Amino acid sequence: MSNDKNNPAPVAPAPNFLRTIIEQDLAAGKHRRDGLPDVITRFPPEPNGYLHIGHAKSICVNFGLAKDYAGRTHLRFDDTNPEKEEQEYVDSIIDSVKWLGFSWGEHLYYASDYFEQLYQMAEYLIEKGYAYVDSQSAEEMAANRGNFGTPGTNSPYRNRPAAESLQMFRDMRAGKYKDGEHILRAKMSEDAMSSPIMTNRDPALYRIRHAHHHRTGDKWCIYPMYDYTHPISDALENITHSICTLEFQDHRPLYDWLVDTLAEGGFFRKPVPRQYEFARLNLTYIVTSKRKLRAMVEEGIVDGWDDPRLPTLVGMRRRGFTPEAIQMMAQRTGVTKSDGWIDFGVLEGCVREDLDPKAPRAIAVLRPLKLVIDNFPEGQSVECSSPVHPHHPEMGERTFPLTKTLWIEQEDFMETPVKGYFRLTPPVGDAPGSRVRLRYGYVVECTGFDKDEQGNVTAVHCKYFEDSKSGTEGANNYKVKGNIHWVSAEHALATEVRLYDRLFTDPMPDSGGKDFREFLNPQAKEVVQAYLEPGIAAAQPEDRFQFERHGYFVADRVDSKPGKPVFNRIVTLKDSWQK
C-alpha cells in the first residue's frame, strides 16, 4: 500500500444495498445473456432543463456502478414532452455528463426512437383489456381519482369495449381529436382505483398533444407518458438495474406491471429490468427545483443558467468546481434509502481537497492599498521568486518584480492596531512603526501614511532593509511576526475578480413552504478590481489557482480573454461560513 500522500492508494468503494443487489444477481447469473454485459444501467434525463448537482449524484451512481462491475451505462433522453424540450438542453446535458468524466460510447438513445414500438405495445394492451381510452375531462378524472384517504371511482368509460378503444386510439394518432379530448389509461387490475398507491389508479399512458417535437417534427400528435415510456425503454435496451431516486418508489408497481405484461406478450425477453431507488442528494443552501431555478433566471436574480451561484452543472463548472470534487462528494455521501441533508461544506471541502495538491499558487491583492518604499531606487526593480507549488518542486518557480510602489491588501495596515495585530502599523511618538516581511521579498518598516479629505488611508509609506531579502543570508538577521502579500503597482495585472459565496442565508431556503426569495444572500456575489502577479496574464479559461491567503480561483470560461483573464472565487481556503 502506498504511503505517498500525493498519490494515495485507491480506496475501495463503500458497500451499499445497490452493490449487494448487483453482486447477488451476478452470483446467480440473473442477467447473463449472450453478447451483453451482466450489468447495464442508464441515466435518463428529460431534455427540458439544465442538469444540477442532484443529477450529478445519480450520474455518478449509475456510471460508477456499471464501471465497477465491468458493465456499461446508456445515456437516454426521455423526450416525451415536446412542449418543454429543446435541443439546447440536449446539447447541455451531453456536455455536462462528459465534463463529469463519464462516457456512454455508442449507447446514446432517445425515447422518441421507440415511439412506434411504444404505440404498438399500447395497442396490444388495449386488445388484451389492459388499457382503455377515457373521455372524461381533466377535472372529472381528478375528482374521480380520490385521494390518499378516499378510494377512486371507476371512469364511466373503463369498460369501453376493446375494439372501440382501439379504434379511438388509432383516431387519436390520426389527429381526429383535440388536445385533452381523450386519454389512454392503464387498467392494472379490476380494483386498481381503490389502490392505496395513487399512481396505480388507472395511470395515464398516452395523451393528445398537437405539438412539434424537436426530433420527430410533426409526425406524432399523441405522446406517451414518462411512466409508460421509461420502463419500456429500459426493457428494449436490455437494462438490468434501473436505478432512480426515492420519489419514484410509488411508480415501481407500474414499472413492474408494464415490463412483466409486455414480456408475456413477447415484446422483449426475460429477465426484464427491475427498478431500485436510493435517496436523492439534498444539499443545504441551494434549491434544485427546475421551476424555482427558472424563476431565478427569468426574474434576473441570477445571470443565467450558468451563473456560478447556481447548483446547475454549467454554473458549478463556471464557478470552478472540479468533476473530481463532485465525484468525491458523491462517493463520500454514500448510497442509502433514507433521505437526509448534506451540508454544502462537504462539497466545498471536497473541492479544497482536490485542488490543494494540484493548483498553482499565485499572489492576488483583492482590496488594494498603495505601499510606497521611500528608500527604494526610483525606476529600478528586483526579481523575486517563489515555488509554483510549495510541495511540488517539479512544477518549477515563478518570478515577479518588486518595485518602489506596490499594492498590498487594505487589511494589512491598521492605523490604530488591535491587540495581536502583527502587520503594518505607523510610528507612535518615539516608537517606530512595525516591521513585516514582504513575502518572498524584503523586510520593511512602516514610516507613515497618507489620507484623503474624507479621512481614508490612500497610501502607506515604509523603508526597506536591503540586506533582508528572502533567500539570502541576511534574511536570517531579521525576526518579524508579520508576513504580507504584495504585487508591483507598475507590473501587476489589473483584472476583475468575482467573489462568490452561497446564494442563500438559510440552509433550507424553500422547505416548509418558505419563499426562497426571502433568504437571498446579498453577499453572494461581489465584484472587485484586483491586482495579480503579472504571470497570471497567461491564464487560460478554466485554469485554476490558489490565490495565497484568499482561496481557490478559476479563470472564467466565458468572460476571460487572451491576456485578460477574469477570475471567479471557487471556495475560500477554509470554511468560514457562519452556521
C-alpha positions in Angstrom: 0.0 0.0 0.0 1.3 3.4 -0.9 2.1 5.9 1.8 2.6 8.8 -0.5 0.1 11.5 0.5 0.1 12.9 -3.0 -0.5 9.5 -4.6 -2.7 7.6 -2.1 -3.7 4.0 -2.7 -7.1 3.6 -4.3 -9.9 3.4 -1.8 -12.3 0.5 -2.3 -15.9 1.6 -2.8 -18.0 1.5 0.3 -20.6 -1.3 0.4 -24.2 -0.4 0.0 -27.6 -2.0 -0.8 -27.3 -1.5 -4.6 -23.9 -3.2 -4.6 -25.3 -6.1 -2.6 -28.2 -6.5 -5.1 -25.9 -6.4 -8.1 -23.4 -8.8 -6.5 -26.3 -11.3 -5.7 -27.5 -11.0 -9.3 -24.0 -11.6 -10.6 -23.6 -14.7 -8.4 -26.9 -16.1 -9.6 -26.2 -15.3 -13.2 -29.5 -13.5 -13.4 -28.7 -11.3 -16.3 -26.3 -13.4 -18.2 -27.0 -13.0 -21.9 -25.0 -13.7 -25.0 -23.1 -10.6 -26.2 -24.3 -8.4 -23.3 -22.7 -7.3 -20.1 -24.2 -8.6 -16.9 -24.7 -5.0 -15.6 -26.3 -2.3 -17.8 -27.5 0.9 -16.1 -28.8 4.1 -17.6 -29.1 7.8 -17.0 -32.4 9.0 -18.4 -32.7 12.8 -18.2 -35.6 14.8 -19.7 -34.3 17.4 -22.1 -36.3 20.2 -20.5 -33.7 22.0 -18.4 -30.2 22.0 -17.2 -28.7 19.3 -15.0 -27.9 20.2 -11.4 -25.9 18.8 -8.5 -28.7 16.3 -7.7 -28.4 14.8 -11.1 -24.7 14.6 -10.7 -25.2 12.2 -7.8 -27.4 10.0 -10.0 -24.9 10.1 -12.9 -22.0 9.1 -10.6 -24.1 6.2 -9.1 -25.2 4.8 -12.4 -22.0 5.2 -14.3 -19.9 4.3 -11.3 -21.7 1.0 -10.6 -21.6 -0.1 -14.2 -17.9 0.6 -14.4 -17.1 -1.2 -11.2 -18.9 -4.3 -12.4 -17.5 -4.3 -16.0 -20.8 -3.1 -17.4 -22.0 -0.1 -19.3 -24.3 2.8 -18.9 -26.7 4.2 -21.5 -27.4 7.9 -21.8 -31.1 8.2 -22.9 -33.2 11.3 -23.3 -36.7 10.7 -22.2 -38.0 13.2 -24.8 -41.8 12.6 -24.5 -42.9 16.1 -23.6 -42.4 18.2 -26.8 -43.8 21.5 -25.4 -40.9 21.8 -22.9 -38.0 20.2 -24.7 -35.3 21.9 -26.7 -32.1 20.8 -28.5 -30.3 23.4 -26.3 -31.0 21.2 -23.3 -29.9 18.0 -25.1 -26.5 19.6 -26.0 -26.0 20.9 -22.5 -26.8 17.6 -20.8 -24.4 15.7 -23.2 -21.7 18.3 -22.4 -22.2 18.1 -18.6 -22.1 14.3 -18.4 -18.9 14.3 -20.5 -17.4 17.1 -18.2 -18.1 15.0 -15.2 -15.8 12.4 -16.7 -18.2 9.7 -18.0 -18.7 8.1 -21.4 -21.5 6.1 -22.9 -19.7 5.1 -26.0 -22.1 4.3 -28.8 -25.0 4.0 -26.4 -26.8 7.3 -26.8 -30.5 6.8 -27.1 -33.8 8.8 -27.3 -37.2 7.6 -26.1 -38.5 9.1 -29.4 -36.6 6.4 -31.2 -39.1 4.0 -29.7 -42.3 5.9 -30.5 -43.6 3.4 -33.0 -42.8 0.4 -30.7 -44.4 2.2 -27.8 -47.5 2.8 -29.9 -47.7 -0.9 -30.9 -47.4 -2.0 -27.3 -50.2 0.3 -26.4 -52.4 -1.3 -29.0 -51.6 -4.7 -27.5 -52.6 -3.5 -24.0 -55.9 -2.3 -25.4 -56.6 -5.5 -27.2 -55.8 -7.5 -24.1 -58.1 -5.4 -21.9 -55.2 -3.8 -20.0 -55.9 -0.3 -21.3 -58.8 1.9 -22.4 -59.5 5.3 -23.9 -61.0 7.6 -21.3 -63.1 10.5 -22.5 -63.5 12.3 -19.1 -62.3 15.8 -18.8 -59.2 16.5 -16.8 -61.4 17.9 -14.0 -63.6 14.8 -13.9 -60.6 12.5 -13.8 -59.1 14.5 -10.9 -62.3 14.3 -9.0 -62.8 10.6 -9.6 -59.2 9.8 -8.7 -59.8 10.1 -5.0 -57.0 10.9 -2.5 -54.8 9.1 0.0 -57.8 8.5 2.3 -60.5 8.0 -0.3 -60.7 5.3 -3.0 -61.1 6.5 -6.5 -64.1 6.0 -8.7 -64.1 4.0 -11.9 -64.3 6.0 -15.0 -67.7 5.6 -16.8 -65.5 4.6 -19.9 -63.4 2.0 -18.0 -65.4 -0.9 -19.6 -65.5 0.6 -23.0 -65.1 -2.4 -25.5 -61.5 -3.0 -26.5 -62.4 -2.7 -30.2 -64.0 0.7 -29.6 -61.0 1.9 -27.5 -58.6 0.6 -30.2 -60.4 2.5 -33.0 -60.4 5.7 -30.9 -56.7 5.3 -30.1 -56.0 5.0 -33.8 -58.1 8.1 -34.4 -56.1 9.9 -31.7 -53.0 9.1 -33.6 -54.6 10.2 -36.9 -55.2 13.6 -35.3 -59.0 13.5 -35.2 -59.3 14.8 -31.7 -58.3 18.0 -29.9 -55.7 18.2 -27.1 -57.2 16.8 -23.9 -60.3 15.3 -25.6 -59.3 11.7 -24.8 -56.5 9.9 -23.0 -55.3 6.3 -22.8 -55.2 4.8 -19.3 -53.9 1.6 -18.0 -56.1 -1.0 -16.2 -53.6 -2.7 -13.9 -56.3 -4.7 -12.1 -60.1 -4.7 -11.6 -59.8 -2.8 -8.3 -56.9 -0.6 -9.3 -58.9 2.6 -8.5 -59.0 1.5 -4.8 -55.3 1.0 -4.6 -53.6 2.9 -1.7 -50.8 3.8 -4.2 -52.2 6.7 -6.1 -50.0 6.0 -9.2 -51.7 2.6 -9.6 -55.2 4.2 -10.1 -55.5 3.7 -13.8 -52.4 5.7 -14.7 -52.3 7.7 -18.0 -50.3 6.1 -20.8 -50.9 8.5 -23.8 -52.2 12.0 -24.2 -53.1 14.1 -27.2 -50.6 16.9 -27.9 -50.6 18.7 -31.2 -47.1 19.9 -30.7 -43.9 20.0 -32.7 -41.2 17.6 -31.4 -37.6 18.6 -31.6 -36.6 15.3 -33.2 -39.7 13.8 -34.8 -41.2 17.0 -36.0 -45.0 16.9 -36.6 -45.2 13.1 -37.2 -47.0 12.5 -33.9 -49.8 14.2 -32.2 -50.1 11.7 -29.3 -47.2 11.3 -26.9 -46.5 8.6 -24.3 -46.3 9.5 -20.7 -43.0 9.3 -18.9 -44.1 6.4 -16.6 -45.1 4.4 -19.6 -42.1 5.2 -21.7 -39.4 4.7 -19.1 -39.8 1.0 -18.2 -40.3 0.0 -21.8 -37.2 1.9 -22.9 -35.3 0.1 -20.2 -36.5 -3.3 -21.4 -35.8 -2.5 -25.1 -32.3 -1.5 -24.2 -31.7 -4.6 -22.0 -31.1 -2.5 -18.9 -30.5 -4.8 -15.9 -30.7 -2.4 -13.0 -32.9 0.7 -13.3 -31.6 2.9 -10.6 -33.5 6.1 -9.6 -34.3 8.2 -6.6 -36.8 7.6 -3.9 -39.6 9.8 -5.3 -40.1 7.1 -8.0 -40.7 4.4 -5.4 -44.5 4.5 -5.8 -44.1 4.2 -9.5 -42.4 0.8 -9.2 -45.6 -1.3 -9.3 -46.5 0.3 -12.7 -42.9 -0.3 -13.9 -43.0 -4.0 -12.9 -46.5 -4.4 -14.3 -45.6 -3.0 -17.7 -42.4 -4.9 -18.3 -43.9 -8.2 -17.0 -47.1 -7.8 -19.0 -45.3 -6.9 -22.2 -42.7 -9.6 -21.8 -45.6 -12.1 -21.6 -46.8 -10.6 -24.9 -43.4 -11.3 -26.5 -42.2 -7.8 -26.9 -38.9 -8.4 -25.1 -37.1 -11.3 -23.5 -36.7 -12.1 -19.9 -35.3 -11.4 -17.4 -36.8 -7.9 -17.5 -35.2 -5.0 -15.7 -36.1 -4.1 -12.2 -36.2 -0.7 -10.6 -34.3 0.2 -7.4 -34.5 3.5 -5.5 -31.9 5.4 -3.5 -32.1 8.6 -1.5 -31.6 11.7 -3.6 -28.8 14.2 -2.8 -30.2 17.1 -0.6 -27.6 19.8 -0.2 -28.1 22.7 2.1 -28.1 26.3 0.9 -29.3 25.5 -2.6 -32.6 24.9 -4.4 -32.8 22.4 -7.2 -36.4 22.7 -8.3 -36.5 23.4 -12.1 -39.4 25.7 -11.6 -37.5 27.8 -9.0 -34.3 27.8 -10.9 -36.1 29.0 -13.9 -37.8 31.7 -11.8 -34.4 32.9 -10.6 -33.1 33.1 -14.2 -36.2 34.8 -15.6 -36.5 37.3 -12.7 -32.9 38.3 -13.0 -31.9 37.1 -9.5 -29.0 35.4 -11.2 -27.2 36.0 -14.5 -28.4 33.0 -16.5 -28.4 29.2 -16.2 -24.6 29.2 -15.9 -24.4 31.7 -13.1 -21.7 30.5 -10.7 -24.1 30.8 -7.8 -26.5 28.2 -9.1 -26.3 24.5 -8.5 -26.6 23.7 -12.2 -23.7 21.8 -13.5 -23.0 24.5 -16.1 -23.0 27.0 -13.2 -20.8 24.9 -11.0 -18.4 24.3 -13.9 -18.2 28.1 -14.4 -17.7 28.6 -10.7 -14.6 26.4 -11.0 -15.8 23.2 -9.1 -14.0 20.2 -10.5 -15.5 17.0 -11.7 -13.2 15.1 -9.4 -14.5 17.0 -6.4 -18.1 16.3 -7.4 -17.3 12.6 -7.8 -15.6 12.6 -4.5 -18.6 14.1 -2.8 -21.0 11.6 -4.5 -18.8 8.7 -3.2 -18.5 10.1 0.4 -22.2 10.9 0.8 -22.9 7.3 0.0 -26.0 5.4 -1.2 -28.9 4.8 1.2 -32.6 4.5 1.3 -33.0 7.2 3.9 -33.5 10.9 2.9 -31.2 13.3 4.7 -29.4 16.6 4.3 -25.7 17.0 3.4 -24.1 20.3 4.4 -22.8 22.3 1.5 -19.5 22.5 3.3 -18.9 18.8 2.4 -18.8 19.7 -1.3 -16.6 22.7 -0.6 -14.3 20.5 1.4 -14.0 18.1 -1.5 -13.1 21.0 -3.8 -10.3 22.1 -1.4 -9.0 18.5 -1.1 -9.0 18.1 -4.8 -7.3 21.4 -5.7 -4.8 21.8 -2.9 -2.3 19.3 -4.3 -2.5 20.5 -7.9 -3.5 24.2 -8.1 -0.6 26.5 -8.9 -0.1 29.3 -6.3 -0.3 33.0 -7.2 -0.4 36.3 -5.4 -3.6 38.5 -5.7 -4.4 41.7 -4.0 -8.2 41.9 -3.9 -8.7 45.1 -1.9 -5.7 47.2 -2.9 -3.9 49.8 -0.8 -0.7 51.6 -2.2 2.6 50.9 -0.4 5.5 53.2 -1.2 9.0 52.1 -0.3 10.5 55.6 0.0 14.2 54.5 0.1 13.9 52.1 -2.9 15.6 53.4 -6.0 13.2 55.1 -8.4 12.8 53.2 -11.7 14.5 50.0 -10.5 13.1 46.6 -9.8 14.3 43.4 -8.1 13.3 40.0 -9.2 11.7 37.8 -6.5 10.8 34.1 -6.9 8.6 31.5 -5.3 7.6 27.9 -6.0 4.7 27.4 -8.3 3.6 24.8 -5.7 5.2 24.5 -2.2 5.0 20.7 -2.2 5.8 20.1 -5.9 9.2 21.4 -6.8 8.8 19.7 -10.2 6.2 22.4 -11.1 9.0 24.9 -11.1 9.5 28.5 -9.9 7.6 31.7 -10.7 9.2 35.2 -10.7 7.8 38.6 -10.3 9.3 42.1 -9.8 9.5 44.2 -6.7 9.4 47.9 -7.3 9.2 51.2 -5.4 5.4 51.3 -5.4 3.4 48.1 -4.5 -0.2 47.1 -3.9 -1.0 45.4 -0.6 -4.2 44.4 1.0 -6.1 47.1 2.9 -6.3 44.8 5.9 -2.5 44.7 6.1 -2.4 48.2 7.5 -4.0 49.4 10.7 -3.7 53.0 11.9 -4.7 52.1 15.4 -3.8 48.4 15.9 -5.7 46.0 18.0 -4.0 43.5 20.3 -2.4 40.7 18.4 -2.1 42.6 15.1 1.3 41.9 13.5 1.1 43.7 10.2 1.9 47.3 9.2 1.2 49.9 11.8 2.6 53.5 11.9 5.1 55.1 14.3 3.6 56.4 17.5 5.6 59.0 19.4 9.2 57.8 19.7 8.2 54.2 18.9 9.0 53.2 15.3 6.4 51.7 13.0 6.0 47.9 12.8 8.2 45.7 10.7 6.9 43.0 8.4 8.3 40.8 5.6 7.1 41.4 2.1 6.5 37.7 1.2 9.4 36.5 -1.0 11.0 39.9 -0.7 12.4 42.3 1.9 11.6 43.3 5.4 10.1 46.8 5.6 9.3 49.2 8.4 6.3 51.4 8.3 7.2 55.1 8.4 3.8 56.8 7.9 0.7 57.0 5.8 -1.4 59.4 3.7 -5.1 60.2 3.9 -7.6 62.0 1.6 -10.1 64.7 2.6 -12.6 62.1 3.8 -10.1 60.5 6.2 -9.5 57.4 4.1 -6.0 56.0 4.0 -4.7 56.3 0.5 -1.1 55.2 0.8 1.3 53.7 3.4 5.0 54.6 3.5 7.8 52.4 4.6 11.6 51.9 4.3 13.2 48.6 3.3 16.3 46.9 4.5 18.4 46.0 1.5 20.2 43.0 3.2 16.9 41.3 4.3 15.8 39.7 1.0 14.3 36.3 1.3 16.6 33.5 0.3 19.8 35.5 1.3 22.0 35.1 4.3 20.9 38.5 5.6 17.3 37.4 5.8 18.0 35.5 9.0 19.1 38.7 10.8 15.5 40.0 10.8 12.9 38.4 13.1 9.4 39.7 12.3 6.0 38.3 13.1 4.1 39.7 10.1 4.3 38.4 6.5 2.2 40.2 3.9 1.4 39.8 0.2 2.1 42.3 -2.5 2.4 42.9 -6.2 4.3 45.6 -8.1 2.0 48.5 -9.0 3.9 49.0 -12.2 3.7 45.4 -13.4 0.6 43.9 -11.8 -2.2 42.6 -13.9 -5.3 44.6 -13.2 -8.4 42.5 -13.6 -11.9 41.8 -12.5 -12.4 39.2 -9.7 -15.8 37.9 -8.6 -16.1 36.8 -5.1 -18.9 34.2 -5.0 -20.5 32.8 -1.9 -23.6 30.8 -1.0 -26.7 32.1 -2.7 -28.9 31.7 0.4 -28.6 32.6 4.0 -31.0 29.8 5.1 -29.7 26.2 4.9 -33.2 25.1 3.6 -34.4 28.1 1.8 -37.5 26.5 0.2 -38.6 24.0 2.8 -41.9 24.1 4.6 -43.5 26.4 2.1 -40.8 29.1 2.5 -40.3 31.6 -0.3 -36.6 31.3 -1.2 -36.5 34.9 -2.3 -36.6 36.0 1.3 -33.3 34.3 2.0 -31.1 35.5 -0.8 -27.6 36.3 0.4 -26.7 39.9 -0.5 -23.0 38.9 -0.3 -23.4 36.0 -2.7 -21.5 38.0 -5.4 -19.1 40.8 -5.0 -17.1 42.2 -7.9 -13.7 43.8 -7.2 -10.9 45.3 -9.3 -7.9 43.3 -8.2 -4.2 43.2 -8.9 -2.4 39.9 -9.7 1.1 38.9 -10.2 2.0 39.6 -13.9 2.5 35.9 -14.9 -1.2 35.3 -14.4 -2.0 37.2 -17.6 -1.2 33.9 -19.5 -4.0 32.0 -17.7 -6.4 30.2 -20.0 -10.2 29.8 -19.4 -10.8 27.2 -16.6 -7.2 27.4 -15.3 -7.4 27.2 -11.5 -5.1 28.7 -8.9 -4.8 29.1 -5.3 -4.5 32.9 -4.6 -2.4 32.8 -1.5 -4.4 33.8 1.7 -7.6 34.1 -0.3 -8.8 30.8 -1.6 -9.1 28.9 -4.9 -10.0 30.8 -8.1 -10.7 29.9 -11.7 -10.3 31.9 -14.9 -13.9 32.4 -16.1 -14.6 30.2 -19.1 -16.9 32.8 -20.7 -15.6 36.2 -20.0 -11.8 35.6 -20.0 -9.9 37.0 -23.0 -6.3 36.4 -24.1 -4.1 38.3 -21.8 -7.0 39.5 -19.7 -8.5 36.7 -17.6 -11.4 37.3 -15.3 -11.5 35.2 -12.1 -14.2 33.6 -10.1 -13.7 32.5 -6.5 -14.4 28.8 -6.2 -14.0 28.5 -2.4 -12.2 30.1 0.4 -9.1 28.4 1.9 -11.1 27.4 5.0 -14.8 27.0 5.8 -15.7 30.3 7.4 -19.4 30.1 6.8 -21.5 31.2 9.9 -24.0 28.4 10.5 
